[in-house]
Amino acid sequence: MPSFPPPAPLAPTPSATQWRWQRLETYAFVHFSLNTYTDQAWGYGDEDLSLFNPQGLDARQWARVCRDAGLKAIIVTAKHHCGFCLWPSKYTDYSVKNTPWKDGKGDVVGELAAACQEYGLKLGIYLSPWDRNRADYAQPSYISYFRQQLTELLTNYGPIFEIWFDGANGGSGYYGGAREIRTIDPKTYYDWPNTYSLIRSLQPECIIWNDGGDRGELRWVGTEDGFVGETNWSMLDSQGDVSWAMLHHGLPSGDAWVAAEVNTSIRPEWFYHPSEDGKVKSLPRLLDVYYASVGRNASLLLNFPITPAGLIHPNDERAAREWAQAIRDSFAHDLAPQAQVSASPVRGGDPAYGGARTVDGDIDTYWATDDGVMQGAVTLDWGRPTAINRFMVEEDIRQGQRVSAFEVEAMVGGAWQTLAHGTTIGYRRILRFPSVAVSQVRFSVRAARACPMITRIGVFNAPLVLRPPTIMRNQQGDISFRTDDIGPFVHYTLDGSSPTPQSPRFTAPIPTDGGRLDVRAITFDPSSGQVSPVGSETFDLARRAWAILDTDDPDSLRLLDGDPATVWHKNNGGALPVDLEIDLGSQQTLVGFRYLPDHALWGPGIITQYEFWVAADLVSWKLVSEGEFSNIVNNPIRQEKAFAPVEARYIRLRALKNGEGNDNIGYSNLEVITMH
Ligand code: FUL
């Protein structure tokens, strides 16, 4: 028992619900709807109900995979933007009850609720505020409908731990046959305060996520790519607008506790698309997501697209299991409790607040300094060289988030050297660095909002995990690779076969004949013998003879250099549409195109509405594809559109709209797909 009084809490602090939620750390999303059967990211609301027939649906398989992957809950898209309901809602015909599945007697939400209960998981609900099917969307009566549905979902399926209100709102849709664009103001239209009261009355312990016009109890982190800012405060202001930077970093001066939830899909898109079966995130990528979410004071909501049969795909299941195993292996042996631990200064000189409290396995004890003392250090001494490559640290956030700058140093061969710097800590911060043999580690708090309260320090030596290289093809057709790992080699094949360390090693760009290619590559660490997962990319004919028309800006060639890291921007001096016209150099049979936007974090100029035109002669253009790149702003992945075969020499990608509503259009890469 401390003889010296503990520090006073530093407002704001998490509610009991927020604290319970934070301790879940990782949980799952499942995306399943009519989109699953139409290969779409966003259904329009007029999709045929007879398409929905998941003959092999097994919610117990979803729950088993999630439980085995260490995920603590599942949030299901009970209703996505298309308005289709996975439960037999009394208030619409557009639901499972009018599908062939189980003769209309099925209930996906009900089956999942039972499976979650059986596997010890919590259940969460995604209910899209935007409904592209509903005739009265944008009128007041829709809000009653929305609340009736919410009432069904929060009444009939047991405890709901989280409710998810998506931010995508208003726009084009079927709307009961009107087929028009409807605009709403998400701040006023949904009347959130009364919806929140309804939630509280039905499920007082349910946590609210809302990106649809009001502050929830959790926040989106401003990207669907699986990472929050390295600086990540769990606070925001309760009033006023929230900028993207605030979503990504929180606000140290914020007066409300609104912690970060990182949401990302195990594949590029949220719903199932057969073309993504080979695009499941690799183990290194999934580990990056873990370190950039749970390792940065956020929780992780990891999505599994459900297949048309009604299952988590075996590739996704394998990836999730490998990922969970790698996390278990990385943190299996905490070296910190084996060290002699000391701290300076210590609150009131009382050992109840001493350094040893950071390694005692008790989340209710901590190292703390005196009030007003914002700096101090904890030293761990092993007395002999010990290999380490991970440092974990946790604050007692129930007393408020405090630390804003810290440093980790190590005694290496008799001298102190810096291993890593950090800003915020929060619930948990994990730092990675190359393995190094150290005899001591010193963790120093350099700045804080109030005296630091550190509940845990962990030190680990995680197994090395290599990542597949980025595969690129330039305009000439040469192949090259890029790897973030330092030291390992890249080995590749150009014929679609699996590469091994005996395959050719990449040293310089590889010239090719410009034909179609199926390239595969690995990174290989000769010192440990370790090999990365295989990366793969298919390329159409090289773009050797391509010429970008109507520009003499040399930077425009960036959209043909094959490097996803380079971009070119074009505008018309104020007016849309913006056309990108290209001469392919010869007549070809085209069947589709691929567009990679400026996908840097919040890269500007992402095309959301497009037209794709072709011509044989620059005079008689023909429109061959048009529509939206659904969800591309939040998830700026490569878009691929197919169309009926057409002979053409010229192509035009017309940007009708971009994410910002201006005429600045960004292109990282543009390719065509030719018939073969
Ligand atoms: C986004 C939606 O528009 C996507 O389709 C997906 O549901 C994702 C989780 O949220 O905003």
Boltz pocket constraint, residues with backbone or C-beta under 6 A from the ligand:
constraints:
  - pocket:
      binder: B
      contacts: [[A, 41], [A, 42], [A, 166], [A, 167], [A, 168], [A, 263], [A, 270], [A, 631], [A, 634]]
      max_distance: 6.0
